[in-house]
Amino acid sequence: MQRRLLEVLQCPTCAYAPLQLVTDDLFAEVEQGTLHCEHCGRQTAIREGIVDALGDAPVALTGAQLTNYLSPAAWGYERLWRWQSLSLLTGEHFPLRRELRLVQALLEPERGGVLIDVACSAALYARSWSASTPPDTLLIGVDHSWAMLREARRRSFEAPRPISLVRAAAQALPFQAASATGVGMGGSLNEIGDADGALREIRRLLAPDGRFVSMNLLQASSGRGRALQRVLAEGGVAFPTLETFNQQLERAGLQRWAQWRWGVVAITATVAGD
C-alpha cells in the first residue's frame, strides 16, 4: 500500500476520514500494518501490502465470483482467457491491446489524479494506465478475492508506476466521495450480483470531472447465444440488454457520452450526471 492512499481512504464501517496508519514500515510502500479509525475504533489490516477493507465480514458471492477465489483461476485468468476473450466473444479479431487502447482513449489516464480499477482481477486496467500517468498519479486496484489481488501484486511490480491494492466489494468501496478522476471496470459488472449498487458507488466516487469507463457483456441476439447465457446465468452471470444496461447507468446518476457495441461486448464512457 502506498502511503498516499491515506489521502482518499475512508473507514469501511463509518466512512470517517482520515484514517491513522499504524506500522513499523519506514518506506513509502507499507507491507504490514493497521489503519485505525478514531471515530468508530475499527482496525483495518494491511497484509502483504494489500488493504483488507472486508476483513472477516461475510460476503455474498455468485458462483462466478467464487471461482475467482481459486489460485489456479487467478493464475490463468489473463494467461489463458483474458488476452483472447473479446475475439472469442465478438467473433472478430479483437486483441487485448485494442481494448486497452480504447479504454485509455476514453479515460485519459494522462490527466492524472486518482484512478481506480474496480473489480480489477489482476489489475489489468490499472497496469495499462500506469505507463501514461503523471508521476503523482494515485493508481488503485480493488477486488474482493485474495487470490486475484496476490496475482495483481505480483504483476504490478513490473508496472511503471506503483499500484495500491485494496480488498473490498464493488458495492462498498472504502474511498472518499468525489475523490476519483477516473474509474474503470473490465468485464466484471456482469458477475458482481448487485450491479446497481456498484454503479451507485462508482458515481459517488467520481470527481466533478471524473470519468467511468466500462467493458461489459450484453444479451446475445442469437438463440444459441441466449441458451448459453441462460446456463451461465445459473452461476450468477447477468447479461442485460443494451437498453437495460443504459437504464442502470441513468439510475445510478451516470451520463453516457460515448458507447460502442460489438456483438455481446459494449464499451461505455460516462461522467457524473447532475
N, C-alpha and C positions, 0 to 999 in steps of 0.2 A: 504494500500500500504506500503510495506517495503521500508524504505529509500534507501536501497541498489539498488532498482530498477533504481535509477538515473544513475547507472553505465552503463546501457545498453539502456536506453530510448533515443529516438531522437524526434525532433519536427515532429508531424504528417503532418505539412504543408510543411516545407522546409528541413527537415531531419537534422537540426542543432543539435549539442550536444556539451556540456552538457546543460540540462535544469536547470533552477533555481527554487527551491522549495520555495513556499511562504505558510506558515502555522503557526497556533498558537499551533499546537500539539507538545508536547515535547517528545513523546515516539518514539520508533523505527518504529512502525506502524502508518501511517498517516491516519486519518479518513476523514478529510476535508482539502481542501487547493487548491492551484493552481500551475501548472507548467508553468513557464514563459520562452518563447524563446527570447533571446536577439537579435537574428538575424532578425526575421520577426515580433516579437511582439505578437505572438499567446499566448493565455491563455488557457491552458488545465486544465479542472476542475478535482478535486479528490472529489468524493462524495460517502459516505457510505464505504469508504476505497477502492473504485474502481477508477482507472484512466479512464476517459472518453475521449479517443482519437477521437471518432466520433463526439461528441457534437451534434449540430443540423444539421449536414450535411445530405442531403438526401441519403438514402441507397436503392439501387435496390435489392429487395428481391424476392426470389422464393416463391411459395405458401408453400412449405415445411418449409422454413425459417420463414415465418410469424407465423406458429403455435408455434414456439419457443418463441414468444413474449408474449404468454399467460401464466399467473401464474400457472393455473392448469396443463399445459403441462410441465412446469419446475418442478413442484412438483412431477408429476407422471412419468417423463422420466426414472429415474433409478428404482423407486419403482415398476412400472408396466410393463416396457418394457425392459430396458437395461440388466437386470440380466438374462433374458431368450432369448434375441434376437438371439444370434448365434445358440442356439439349435433349434429354430424355423426356422431360415434361412438355416441351413445346413442339417437339418433332422437327426442329430445325437446328442448325449449328449455332449454339448459344454458349460459347465458352465462359468460364468464370470471370475472366478478365473483362469481358464485355459488360457483365452485370456490375462489377465493381466500378468500372468507368462511368456507367450510367448513374449509379448511386452517388458517386463522388461529384459528378457534374451537378446533381440536384442539391446535394447537401452543402457543397462548397466548404470542405473542412479547412481550407486555407484561410477562412475567416477567423479561425482560432476560437478561443473561449473554452467552453465546456462541451465535450462531445461524448455522448453516451450510446453504447451499443447494447440494446436491451434484448434479453433472452439470447445472449451472444454466442452460446455454444463455445467454440474455441476462439472467440473474439475475432472472427474473420474480418468483419467490417472495421472494427477499431484498428486492427493491424494495418489494413489497407489505407486508412485515413492518415496514419502516423507519418507516412512518407512526405506528405504535403502540408503538414500543420506547422504554424509558428512554434518556436521553442517554448513559449509559455502556455501552450495549449494543455488542458487537462483532459486526458483520454481515459474513459471508464468503460469497463465491460461488466455486465450484470447477467447472472444466470442463477438458477436455483440448484443446479447439480454440481456437487463437489468434483465429480469425475470430469465434467466439461471444464470447470474452472481450473483444475490442475493442468489439463491439456492446454487451455488458453495461456496459463502462466508459462509453461514450457515453451510454447511457440512465441510468446510475447518478448522473450529475451532477445529474439532476433529482430524485433521491430525497431525502426529508427528512433522512436520516442517511447518513453515508459508508459505502460498501461496499468492503471489501478483496477483491481478486480473486486467485485462485491457479490456476495451470495444473498439474493433477495428474490422475491416473487415480483413478476411484472405488474401485478395489481397493487403492490405496496412498496414503491421504490423509496429508499431512505435518503432522498435528496431534497434540498430546499426548493420551494416553488420559484418558478421563473429563473432558474439557475442555468439552464441548458441552451446553448446556441444551436445545437444540433443533436437529434436523436435518430437512430436508425434501428430497424428490426428486419432481419433477413430470414424469411420463411418460417418464423416461429409463431406468428399470430394465429395460424390455423390450429395449433395444438395446445394452446395455453389455457383452454377452458373458458374463462370469463374474459373474452376479447373486449367487451365494452368497458370493463373495469380497467384493463390495461391501457386502452386508448384514453380514458379519462386521466389516468396517472401521467401519461405522456403529455397530454395537454397541460396539466398542472406544472410540469417541469419546464415547459418552453418559455424562454425569454420573449419579450415583445418582437424581436427579430429572429426568433428561433424557427427551425425547420424540422419536420419529421418526415423521413423517407422510409417507406416500407416496400419489401418484396413479399408478396403472399400469393396463395393459390386460390383459385375460384372454382365454381361448379363447372364440371365438364359439359360440353354440348352434345357429345355422342352418348348413345345408350350404353355402350361398353364402358366408356369412361365413368359414367354415373354409377354403373354397377360396381366398379372397383372402388369408387369413392364411398359408396354405401358400406362396403366391407371395412374400409379404413375408418369410417365414422364410428364403428363399434369400438375402436380403440381410442376414441376421443378426438379424432381429427375432423375439424369442421371445414366445409367448402361452401362459402356463401356465394350467391350470385354477385355480379359486379354492382348491381343496384343495391343489394342488401349491404354490401361492404361500404359503399359510399354513404349509405344512411347511417351506418355505425360511426363513421368519421364525423358526420354532421352532428349526431347526438353528443359526441364527445367534445364538440367545440373546435374541431379541426377543419380548416378550409382548404379544399383542393386547389392547387394551381398548376399541376401537371400530372398526367396519368397516361401510361401505355399498357397495352394488353397484347400478349402473345399466347393464344390458346387459353390454358388454365392459369397462366402466370401474369400477374399485374405488378407493376412498379409505380408507386404513387408518391407524390410530394405534397405536403400540406404545411400550412402555417397556423398559428393560433388565431382562431376566429374571435370576433367581438363578443 
